[in-house]
Amino acid sequence: MSLRFRLVFTLWLVTALAAAITLGLAAADAYRTARSDTQTTLTRASYVLERNYHMEPRVGDPLYAEMTSIKLLGVMAPGTCIRFDQRMISERRLCAGWQVFGQIAPGWFRDLAGRMFEPPASVVRSGSASQSGAFRIEASFDPVAAATLAWQRTRLALWQTLAMAAGVLLLGSAAIVWRLGPVRGIVSGLDRLARGDLDARVELGGAREFGQIAQAVNHLAERLKASAEQSRALTRKLIEVEDVERRQLARDLHDEFGQTLTATAALAASMRFAAAGDRPDIERDAADVGANIRNMMDCLRGAFARLRPPDLEEVGLAASLRTMLNGWETQRGTRLTLDYDLDEGGLTDAVALDLYRIVQECVTNAMRHGAPKHVRVILRQREDDITLTVEDDGGGKLAGERRGHGILGITERTAAMGGRLNMQQTVDGVRVDVTVPGAIVRSAA
């Protein structure tokens, strides 16, 4: 869930809660008004009864009670009821109409209001207009009228709240989306950094805090790029040292071990010819020694081929790869194909050697850890990038966390070129994909 959605959802939730509180307060205020009107009605009615006895000249008139009731109805608040008695008036109950409140509240609202709010309590007052004019009056508020008053005020507050909430939600949601606009750029920049695009930068904009975050992300990207360049330079230096050591080792093996094997082979041949006829056992042993020496020299020539870098400057990368693949095809009888579509003009010797070594290591692993019938090597130029794919059907398995020196060498050479490495297990074997950015190749050139 995105930050924008969470903030907008929170705004809507808070607005709904505020609307519910507003409606509750409107209903509570209606019940508070009902209690206030009940007390006001009691006060006014008491005043009428006290004053009416002194000012009415015809106290004993039969119409006195009706006239008093009419006066009391005139001072009663809508929805209130009074019960009173006086010396000249027997106990009576009067209720003021509450049609002014509007349509009666529905039953579910009356039930809900009855559970949430306490109905207005009755209030009582006693007094005397004279020594012989004592009275008692009780004022109350009709429960249905109180619920109807609360219903009408809640409906009015509901429409006002909805209008205000709509404005708040629309304007608030638009403000949140607008103010959080820089977040998308920051997240996009971080995603690009996570994918290895160290040239990604975040545009400064929005609130000051977002600008600070963008500056921090850009500073982090610069540090990561500098660190990656240092690491790539160090890896390249280590690989160059390794290649120099390989070249030196091949030279030492050729000069020392190769000459020793050649001399030993000559000595075995001399012994074989010298012992011919009279010492068949010596002749046989000398022949076995010669055969072992020839096997050792074949292994040594294979080691020379792996240790000695190819003549890339003279024959090129494509010819060197074909020579290597043909050698494996002749030695193992496995079909090895090369799909080559690459302009070598922009390649440096270091990048060409890295690509050659990666292919060499992939093919060696396929032969060593599987029994492939077909190994396919694809090296192409795709837009500005160089893509290398080596796929076999030998049934080999990818190593887990414990990887050998060969995989480590592939990883290091790919990192030295600033490329991306992806190794995956296929149905028939292993597939290795290497992508080298063209910018790295051009900068190296």
N, C-alpha and C positions, 0 to 999 in steps of 0.2 A: 504494500500500500504506500503510495507516494506521500510526500510531506504535504503537498498541496491538498490532496484529497483528505488527509487527516485533519488539517487545519480547517478546511471548509466544513467537514463533517462535525468537528468540534464546535464551530460557529453555529451551525444549524442546531446542534444539541443544546447549546447554551441558550440560543434564542427560544427554542421550544420550552426549556425549563423556565425561562423568564416569563414567557407567555402564560404558562401554567400558574406561576406564582401571581401574575397580574390578575388572572381570572379568579384565583382564590381570594386575593385581597378585595376584588370587587364584590364578591359574594359576602365576604366577612363585613365589608363596609355597609352592605344592605342590612344585615342583621344588626349592626351597630346603630344604624339609622332607625330601625324598628324599635329598639330599646329606648332610644332617645325620644322618639315620637310617643312612645307609651308614657314616659315620664312627663313629657310636655302636655299631653292630653290630660293626665291626672291633675297637673297644676292648673290648667285652664278651667277644667270642669269644677274643681274645688272653688276657684274664684267666682265662677258663675253661680254656684249654689250659695256661697256666702253673700254675694251682692244681690242676688235675685230676691232673697227673702225681705230685705230692707227696702228695696226699690219698687217692689211690686205692690200696688195699693189694694189689689183684690186677692189677698192670700187665700181667702176661703172660697174663691170662685172655683167651680168644677173644672174650668179650663186651665187652672193654674198648673197642674201637672203636665198637660200637653205643651203649654207655652214654655215651661222649663225644659222639657225634652228637646223642643225645637232649638232653644238657645244652646243647649249642650251639644247637639249635633253640629252646630255652626262652628264650635271651637275644637272639635275632635279631628285628629289627623287621619287621613285615609288608612284603612286597615285596622284601626284600633276599635276596641269595645270597652264600654264602662258598665259597671253594675253599681247602682246607688239607691239610697233610701233617705227620706226626710220625714219630719213629723207629718206634714201635709201630703206626702207622696209615699205610696207603698213601694217596695223594692221593684226596681225596673232595670232592664238591660238594654243598652243601645249599642249599635255597631255602625261605624261609618263605612260607606262603600269604598271599595278599592279598585273600581274599574279603571281608574286613571293609571294603574300600573300596567295595563295592557292585557294581552292574552295570558290565561292561567298557565303556570309552569307545568311541563309534562311530569307524569308520575315518577319516572326514573330520576329526574332532577330533584323532585321533592324528597324522595327516599335518600338520595345521596346527600342533600343538604341537611336532612334530619340527622344523618350519622356524623356529619362533619362539624355542624354548628349547633350550639345549644339554643333552643327556641327562646324568644324574649319572655322573661318572667313577668308575672302579674305584680302590680304595685298597688298598695292600699293606703288610704288616707282618711282620717276622721277629723271632724270639726263641728263647730256650731255657729249658726248665724245669729242666734240670740239664746236667751235662757231656755226657750221652748223650741228652738229650731236646730237641734243637733242633726248631723248627717254623717254618713259613711259612704265612701266611694272607692271602687276597685277598678283599675285600668289594666287592660291586657291587649296583646296584638295577635290577630288571627294567624295561626301557623301557616295556612295556605297562602295568605296575603304576604307573609314574610318570605316564603319560598318564591312567590311570584315576583316580588320586588327584587330578590337576589337574582332570579332568572333574567329579568329585563336588564338589570345592570350588567350582568355577566355577558349577555348578548351584545350590549353596546360596547363593553370593553373588548369583547372578542373581535368585533369588526375593526375597532381602533388598533388592537394589538396585531391583527393580521396585516393591516395596512402598514403599520410601522415595521413589523417583522419582515415583510416582503422587501421594503426598502433597505433595511439593515442587511438582509441576507444577500440581496443582489449586489448592493454596493460593497458589502464586506467581502463577498466571494470574489468580485472583480478586483478589489484591492489586494486580496491575498494572492490571486493569480499574477497580478502585475508586480507586486513587491517581491514575489518569489521567482520572478523571471530569471534572474542570474543563477539560480540554483541549477537549472537545466544545463547551462554552460559549464558550471563547475563540475557537475556529475559527468558530463560528456568528456571533459578534459581528464578527469580521473580515470574514466573507462579507457580512454586512449592510452594513458600512461600504463594502466594495468595490462593492456595488450602489447606493450612494448614500444609504442610510438612516443619516443622521448622528445620529439619536436612539438608535441602538443602544448598549447598555451591557452590560458583562460583569459577572456576579455574582462577588463575591469569595468564595473558598473553596478548600479543598484545602491543599496544602503552601504554605509561605511563598513559595517561588519562583513558584508559580502565582498567588498573590495579588499579587505584584509585577508579574507580566506583565499581570494583569487591570487593575491600577491604571494601568499604562502605556498599555494599550489604551483605557481610559476617558478618560485624559488626552488621548490622541491624538484621540479622537472629539470631545471638547470643543473642542480647538484647531481641528480641521477644521470643526466646525460654526460656530465664531466666524469663521473665515476665509471660509467659504462665505457667511455672512450679510454680512460686509464686502464681499465680491466682488459679492454680489447687490445690495447697496445702491449700490455704485459703478456697477455696470452700469445700475441703474435711474436713477441721476443722469445718466449719459451718455445714456441713451435720452431722458430728459426734455429734456436740452439739445438733442439732435438734433430732437425734435419741435418745440421752440421755434424752432430754426433753420429747420425746414421751414415752420412757420407764417409766420415773418418773410420767408422767401424767397418764399412764395406771395403775401404781401401786396405785397412789392416788385415782383414780376412783374406783379401785377394793377394796381398803381398806376402804375408807370413803363412797363413794356414793353407792357401792355395798352392804356394810353392812347395810347402812340406808335403802335401798330398801328392803333388806331381812327382816329387823326388821319390816318395814311397812307392808310387805306382811303377816308376821306372825300375826301382830295386826289386820289386816283386816280379816284374817281367824278366829281369836278368836272372833271378833265382829259378824261375820256371824253365827258361831255356837251358840254364846250366845243369839243371837236374833232369833233363829230358832223357829218357831211356833207362838209366840205371837206378834212379830214385823216383819212382812214381809217386810216393807219398809226399815228397817235397814239392814235386811238380803240382800235385793236387792242392796242397796247402797254399802254394804261391798263387795259384789260380783263384782260390777263394779270397785271399788277401786282395788281389787285384780287383775282384768283383766288388768287395766291400768298399774299396777306395773309389771305384767308379760311382757307387751309390752315394757315398759321401760327397763326391764332387757334384753330383746332380743336385743334392740338397743344398750344397753351397751356392750353386748357380741360382737356385730359387731364392736363397737368402739374399744374394747379390741383387736380384731383380726387385725384391721387396725393400731392401735398404737403400739402394742407389736411386736417386730421383731420375725420372726420365728426362730425355733431352727435349724439354718443352719448347725451348727457344728455337730449336732447329726444326723439329718435326711438327710441333703444335700439340694442343691438348687432344684433339680428336684422334690423330694418328697414334698418340701414346695410349689412349684408352683402348683403341682397337687392337693394338699390339698386346696389351695386357689381357684383354678378353680372349683373344685368339690363343694365347698361351694357356689359359685355364681350360679353354675348349679342347685343345689338343691333349692336355694332361689328364683331364677328368672325363672327357667325352660328353660334357654338358653343353647344351645350347645356350650361348650368351649373345644377346643382341644389343645394339647401340642405336638409339634414336637421337640423333644429334642435329640441333638447329640453333647454333650459337655463333655470334660474331665475336671472334677472338681478338679483334683489334682493340677493344677496350679493356681487356683483361691484363692484369699485372702477372708477373711470374709467381708471386705469392698466392694470389687467388687461384690461378690455374693449378698450382701445385696442391693447394688445399682441396680443390674439387677432385683432382686425381687421387689423392690419398683417401678421401672419403669413399669414392667408388671402390678403390682397392680394398679398404677395410670391410665394406659391406659385402663384397664378393667373397672375401676370405671367410667372413663369418658364416655366410650362406653355405660355403663348401665345408667348413669345419663342423658346423652344428646341425647340418641337415643333408639331405640327398636330393638336391634340386635337379629337375630335368630341364628347366628353363629359367634363366636369370635375365631380367630385362632392365636395361639402363636407359633412362630418358634424361637428356640435358637440353633445355630449351631456353630461349629468350622470350619472356612474357612481358610485354610492354617494356618497362625499365628494369624489371627484376629478372633474376636468373633462377630457374627452378630445376632441381635435380631430384630424380626419383629412381630408386633401386628396389626392385621387387622380385622375389623368388617364390618358387612353389616347392621348396624343400621340406616343409613341415617343421622348420625350426621354431623355437619358442623365444619370445623376448625375455631377457633377464629381468629379474625383479629389482629390488633395491641394491643387490650386490652385483654391480656391473663390472665387466672386465676392462682392461686397458684399451681394447679396441673401441668400445662404445664411448669411453672417456675421451679418446682421441678425436672421434667424430664430433662429440659435443664441443670440445675445445676449438677445433678448427672452424666449426660453424659459428661459435661465439666470436672468434677472431675476425671473421668476415662480417660480423654484425647481422648474421642471418637468423632464421628460425628453423628449428629442427623438430620433426614430428615422426616418431616411430610407432607403428601400430601392428598388431597381430591381425593377419588376414586369415581367410578360410584355409588357404594352402600353405602359407608361410609367413614371411615378414615383409613389410613395406616401410621404406625409409624415404621421407620427403625433406628436402632442404631448400629453403628459399633465401636467396641472397639479394638484398636491396641494391638496385642499380646505383643509388647515390653513394653507397659504400664502395662499390667497384670504381666509380668515377673519381671519388676522392682518393682512393688508393692509387689510381693511375696518375 
